[in-house]
Amino acid sequence: MILKRGLICIILSCMLIIESSAVCLANQVSPSDNYAHQIKQAVSFLHQVQNKDGGFPSVPGGSSSRAVTCWVIMGLAAVGEQVSGSSWAPAGKTPLDYLESNSQALNETTEYARLMLALCAAGQQPQYQGINLRESIAAFQQSSGQFAQLDKGEAGFLNAHMWSVIALASAGSIPNQEMARSWLLSRQNSDGGFGWLEGIASDVDDTGIGIMALVLLGEKTDSPAIEKAVKYLQSCQTQDGGFSCGDEWMGSESNAASDAWGILGLIAAGEDLQADKWRVNGKNPMDHLLSLQGKDGAFKWKPGLDSAAITMTAYALIAMAGKPFPVNIDYCNRAESVETSAPGLNQFTDLKAGAWGYESVMKLVERGVLSGYPDGSFKPANSISRAEFARIIVSALSLQDGQNMTARSFIDVPADYWAHRYISICASQGLIEGLGDGRFDPDGNITGAQLATILVKALPGAEATAEPEGFLWYAKYVSQARDNNLLYPGFQPESPVSRVQCAYSMSNFVSICSNNIRP
């Protein structure tokens, strides 16, 4: 059940990073000439149903929906449409303008992930109305590796976990990647498939998504887990070549949503959809999906059922484009440049092998401590905020909830702030302090002195000695940081720390704390 909630008889889900182990998906294709006409018709239909506010409704003529607009943005981006351009601003408002003006609060984890995927697909930063979506989703990760908001009843929600993985993949690397992969693998059903919730029956939609998430997490396409998932998909193929959901209450007939998710999962698994094994009575899943397109360009959910035609059309565009999620990632080209464990290969467009700090950055990226931006850059000269550094130190030390967390709070760090958990953990461990007036200043830049102080406090067994009265408050920490080779070249105690400078100091710190756990 991927997007079953809120849409008639279709799927529930709303919703991750290719870390250094990115994989080139075999048989990934660009929009084929065979589908060019169908793609053109589908895009034309979406033009016709776009609202003046730039958004897209659940049904033509209805009010714009943030969820539907996100799916449409991803579908259009997959086939090369520029949703930020004037062609998608019928009344001066683009789909991105609609998203930015939407007043609906974010709630479920899948909502965060879906929105982040849409923004990254459109080439935007994962920032939404002051919320850093990437950091928010990363903060939802539990000590088990699962991405979920337990306080909102999401324990065991596979869809929240899988879409978080995919969303994070669209903008950088996945923290604690191996833990996230192990958590998902342990929830695979005995038939090889996945359901949207732990313990429920498998369905095609979530199995397709599960395959994409596992591949992004580093699972090999020839692994037993992927092979079992592919066999499950094959077991759900019907006599018309399409996929039934596999969920009893959704019926045994093939449908557009299951076709699309099944197709994308198979592409992620390296399957050749044109192979005989995927033909039933001469038809494969793509043949069935295309048969559901009407003369107006819209895709029906099932023959005669126009339920959620706009969303179905968005799904179909992504399937016809042959782009597994996230659609903004070029897997093959990325695979040639991301394998950080191999010498001479680069992950970022603005940080090449041999550049100062390159090895430090790559070391932390591989560990899931740092990540880049959706455009493939690292932005080494950008500064680091105090909140961001709290996340970095928590990730580097593998600190989690439950480790002596205190109720300490800062007036400028509300409970729903994306980094609240990281800041609370650091405060409970005695690693950070506020400004003395009840504030933490989470968005302020971290300075060299503050970085040195935190790292010295976090060193195993380190205790700073008192400085004589009159000395600068940070002098003792900077001195000890220098003794432990934790200061980056050109260190200035009161100047902001850049991303690459932070990487240099953090890399040396991680080398000292080889187990990443503070005693």
Secondary structure, DSSP 8 states (H G I E B T S, - for coil): --B-TTSTTS-B-------TT----TT-----GGGHHHHHHHHHHHHHH--TTS-EESSTTS-EEHHHHHHHHHHHHHTT--TTSGGG-TTS--HHHHHHH------SHHHHHHHHHHHHHTT--SEETTEEHHHHHHHTB-TTS-B--GGGT-TTBHHHHHHHHHHHHTTS--TTHHHHHHHHHTT--TTS-B-SBTTS--BHHHHHHHHHHHHHTT--TTSHHHHHHHHHHHHTB-TTSSBB-S-GGG-SSB-HHHHHHHHHHHHHTT--TTSGGG-BTTB-HHHHHHHTB-TTS-B-SBTTB-TTHHHHHHHHHHHHHT--SSTT--HHHHHHHH-TTSTT--SBTTB-TTSTTHHHHHHHHHTTS----TTS---TTSB-BHHHHHHHHHHHHT--TTSS------TTS-TTSTTHHHHHHHHHTTS----SSS---TTSB-BHHHHHHHHHHHSTT-------TTS-TTHHHHHHHHHTT-S-TT--TTSB-BHHHHHHHHHHHHHHSTT----
